[in-house]
C-alpha cells in the first residue's frame, strides 16, 4: 500500500483544446512547490493529477498542505493505492482507514468505477466493502444519510484508490496562466486580499510598496514584507519593489491644495507603478480599492487616478464591503498582520477635508505645479527589490 495525493481539476476541464496546457502549468507549479520535500512523480489521467513520493518516509501531510494552496485545484485528498482486485481493495480500505473507522460509530461506502471493464459495478463494490468493514470493525453500523465516515473507492485504469473524500482546493486558474500584473500593496487589509484574488485567476504578481521614512517605521516595512510572504504562499512567487516616497510627499504638501493631497499622491504612485509595470512586463495594475470606502475611493476620485497610467487597473474588491474583505483576509492568514498598528505612507499626510468629487482638470492642474519627472525616476531607480518564492 502506498499513499498518494489525488488532485482534481475543476475549471480547467472547460478549456477545450487548451486544457492540456493549463493542466501542465498546474502540474509544473505543484512539482516546484513540493520539490523541497523530496522526490516525486506527478502523473495526469482522467482530469486528475496523482502525486506519488519516490522514497519511503516522505511526510505526505506536509506535501498535502503545500498543494492545498496551489491555484487551479478544485479538490484534493490523500489516498491509498490498491491493486485492481477486491481482495486488495478490501484490505487496503480496512488498513488505511483504520484510525478513522475506530473513532467512528457509523459509515457508508461509495464507489466510482471509471474502468468499466472492472468485473463489479459500483453498487456491488459498495456492498462488499461495507460487509468487509462491518466484519473488521464490529462496533460500526451503516448510515447512508449522515455517516461519521464515508469510505470512497475509485477504480481507475491502472489501480484503485481508497480515501475518505475530496476536500475543496484553492480553485481558480494555474499561477501565471493569465499574465502578470503589478499590485500596489499597503500595510492594510485590502491590498493583500486584492492580490490574492487576482493570483487566484492565474495572474503572476509583482508588487510595489511606498515607504516614507522617517514618517513610517522599519516595522511598517517589515509588516508589508510579511504580508507579501503570506500572499506568495498562495501565488507561488512574488517580487516586491520598495519605493521611498518621502520627498515626493513633502513636495505635494508644500505645493498642492490640501484637499487634493491624497489624489495627487495616488496619481504619482500609479505613475511609478505604471513605469515599473512596463519594466517588468506587467500588463495591468492591481489595487485594493472598494467603491466609497474612503474619500479617495469615490467614483470621481478613481477616474482621476486611472487617468494617470496607460495600463488597465484591476480592482477585484470594488463592490465588496469590509466584512466580506475581512472574511477572505482571515482565510488567507493576512488579517492579523494587516491590523498591526504601524502607519503606512497613505495615512501620514491625510488631509483634514479631502475632496470627494474632484474633476480631472483640477487634479491635473494641482499636480502640474511641480515637475515630478526626476523625482519619480529617482524613486524607481533606488527601489529595493525582494523576492518571495514558495
N, C-alpha and C positions, 0 to 999 in steps of 0.2 A: 504493500500500500504506500503510495506517495501522495503527499499533499501538494496541490496546485492552487492557483488563483484564476478564477474564471472572470473575464471582463466582457460585459455585454455592451454591444453598440446600441445607440439609440437613434438620434437624429441622422447619424452617418448613413443609415440604411436608405435614406431618401435621396442620396446624392447621385443615383443613377450610374452612369459610366465613370464618374469621378470618385465613386465610393472607395475603390481600392487605394487611391492616392490619400484620401483622408484617413483611412484605416492604417496605412503605412506611417503617416505622420504621428498618429496616436501611439502606435507600437514603438516608434523611434523615441518618443518622449518618455514612454514607460521604461524602455531599456536604459536611457540616460539617467532617469531618476533612481532606479534601483541598482545601478552599477556599483555604487559604494558598498552594497550589502552582500555582494557575491557574484557568482557566475550564473546566468540564467538563459534559457531559451524562451522566446516568445513566438508562438505559432498562431496562425489565423485560419479559422474554418467556421462556416455557418454563422456568421455575424458575431462570433465570439473569439476573443484572444485568450489563449491559455499560457499562463506564466508558470514556468517549471524551473526549479532550482537544479543546478547540475551537481551540487555537492550536498551531502547529508549534514544535518545540523544547522541549516540556514534558518534564521529567525523569520518565519513566514508572516508572523503578525506585524513585524516591522515593515516587511515588503508590502503587506496589505495596506498599512497605514499610509505609506507613501503613494501607492497607486490610487487610493481614495481621493487624492487631491488633483489627479490628472484630469484635465478637461476633455470632454468628448465621450466620457463613460456614462452610460445610462444605468448600469447595475454592476455589482461586483460581489463576489463571495469567495471564501476559502472552501475547497472541496477535496475529497479523497478520490483517487483513481481506482478503478476496479476493472478486471477483465470482463469481457462481454459474455459472461455466463452467470446464471442466477446464483450458483453456489458462492462465487467470489463476490458478487454484489451484496448478498445477504451478510456474509462475514464482514465485509468492509463497512456496511451500514452499522452493524452492531458494535464493531470495534472503534470506528472513528467517532461515532456519536454517543459512545457510552457515557461520557460525563454529563451531557445534556439530558440523555434519557434517564439516567439515575436520579437526576434532580427534578424530573418532571412527573406529573401524575397522568397526563393524557398526551396522546399523539395521534397523528394520521400520516399516511404515506401518499405522496403524489409522484407520478411518473410521467416522463416525456420521452417518447420513443422516436427520436429523429431518424434512426436507422430502421426503416420499415421492414428490413429483412430479419430483424431480431424475432425469434420464434414466438415470444409472448407479447400480447398487446398491453397497452398502458394499464387498464383495469386489472389484468392478471398479474402484472408486476406488483401493483399496489397490494393485491391480496396476499401474495407470497411474502412480501416484505413485512406486511402487518402481522401475519401469522408467526413469522420467524421472530420478530422483535417481542411479541407477546410471550413467546416461549423463553426467550433470553432474559426478559425483564418482566417477571410475573406481576410486579406492582402496578404496571401500566394498564390503562384501558384506552380504547379508541374513542376519540371525539372528533367527528368530522366537521363540526361547526366552530368550536373555539378551543382547539388543542393548544397545549403548552409548547409542543414541538411539532414542526412539520418536517418530515423526512422526505427530501427531494431526491429522486433518481433520474438522471439524464443518461439515456443510451444514445451515444453518437457513433460516428463511423468507425473510429479506431478503438475506443474504450468507453467505459461508463464512468459517471461521476456521482458522488454522494455528497449532499450538503444540506444545510437547514434553511436555505432560502437566499435569494439575491437581495442585497441591500441597495438603496439608491446610490448612484455615483455622483460625481460632481456635475455631470451634464454638460451642455454646451458643445463647443467645437474644439478640435485639437489646437494646441498652442501654435501660434504663428500662421495658421491656415487662412487668416483674414487680413494679413498685412501687419503693419507696425504703426504705432501712434505714440504721441508724447503726452504724458499725464502731468498736469500741474498739480503737485501734491503739497498740501499744507500739513500742519500737525493736527488737524481737526478730524471729525468723524467722517465727513462726506467724501473727500477725495480718495482715500484708500478703497472705499466701497465702490466708487465710480470706476477706479482702475480694475478692481476685481470683476465687476460686471462686464467690462469690455474684454478683459482677458478670457472670460468665460465664452465669449463669442469668437474666440480664436485670434484675438489681437495681441501681438507681441508688444510688451510695454517698455517704453523708455519713460523717464520721469525727470522733472525739473522742480527743485525746491529753492525758494528765495529766502535768504538769511539777511538779517540787519544787525550785525554786531556794532556797537555794544548793547543795542536796544533789545536784541534777542540773545539768549544764552546758549552755551555749549550743550546744555541739557535739552534745549529745544531742538537742536540739530540732531542729537542722538535719538531723540524721540521719533523724528521723521525717518531716520535710518532703520529703526526698529519696525516702523510701520511698513516700509518698503520690503524689509525682510519677510514680514508676515504675508504680504501680498505675493511676493515671489515664491513662497511655499506652494501657492496655487498656480501661478502663471509659469513657473519653472525657471524663469530668469527675468531680471530687471536691471537696467542701467540707470543710475541716478546722477543727475548733474546738480551740484550745489552751487548756487549763484549768489554772490554777495551783492546786496541791493541797497545798502545803506546810503551811499552817495546819491543815488537816483531818488530815493525817498526824501532826502533832505532838500534836494533841488525842487521836488514837487511842492514841498511845504513852503519853500521860500518864494516860489514864482506862480503857483496856481491858486485859484479860488478855493477856499477851504471846502465848500460843499461839493467840489469836484475832485478832491484828493483821491478818493477810492477809485473813481472811474479812470482817471489818468493813470494811476498806479496799475490798475488791472490791464489797461491797454498796453503799457510798457512791458508788463510781464508777458502778455500774449505775444508781443513782438519778439522778445527774447526767446520764448518757447518756440515761436514760428521759425526763427533762424536756426535754432538747434534742431528742429524737426527737419529742415532742409539739409542740414549737415549729416544727419544720421539716417536719412531715408524714411522718415516717418511721413505718412500721408495725411495725418489728421492730428488734432489736439483733443485732449480729454480734460474736462473739468468736473468738479463735484457740485456744480450749482443746481439749485432747485428753485423753480419759479416762485418769487415772492417771499423767499425765506428771510432775506435781509435786503437793505436798501439797494445794494449793488446788484441784486438779482431780480429786479423788475424787468418787464419785457423791454422797456426803453433802454435800460442800462445794459442789458445783454446784447442788444443790437449795436450799441456803441463799441463794446469790446470785440464783438465778432468782426466789425469793420476794420480792425487793426491788423488782421492777418489774412493771407490768401487761402489758408487751409480751412477745411470744414472743422467745426468744433462740435464734438460729441458730448452730450450731457445726459448720460443714462439715468440720472436721478431727477430729471427736470419735473416730472409730475408726481414725485413721491413726497409724502410728509415725513417728519422727523422720526416718528416711531417706526415706520417701515424701514428707514435707513438704519436706525439703531439695531433693529432685529437682524439685519444682514451683518452689520459690524460685529455683533456678538457671535454670530455663526462662524465668521471667518477669523475671529480672535483678534480683531483690531480695536475693539471698543475700549477696553481698559487702558490701552496705551494712548488712544486718542484723547481721553479725558484727563490725562496728566496735566497739571496746571502750569504749563510752560508756554509763554507767549509766542505767537508766530508774527511774521512781519506785517501781515494784513491788519492786525489789531493794534499795532503800535501807533500808527498815525491816523486812526479813525476820526473822521470829522464829527463835530457835535451834531450837525444838522445836514446829513448827506442828501443830495438831490435825488429824488426817486423818479422824476420824469424828465430826464435830460434829453437834449437834442444832440445829434451827431455833430452839428456845426459848432455848438458852443463848447463841446468837449474837445474837438479838434483844435479850436481856437486857443483854449487853455493849454493844451499840450504843445502848441506851436510857439509858446513864449520862450521855450528853451530848445537849443539844438542838442538832441539826445544821441546823435549818431555815435560819437566817440565813446560816451558813457556806456551805451548798450553793448558796443563791441568789446570794450574792456571787460565788462561783466561776463560776457561769453568766453573771452579768451582766458580769464582767470578762474573759471569754474572748476571746482573739484569734481572728479568722477569716481563713483563707487559702483561696483558690480555685485549683484546678489544672484546666486545660482543654486538651484536645488535639483 
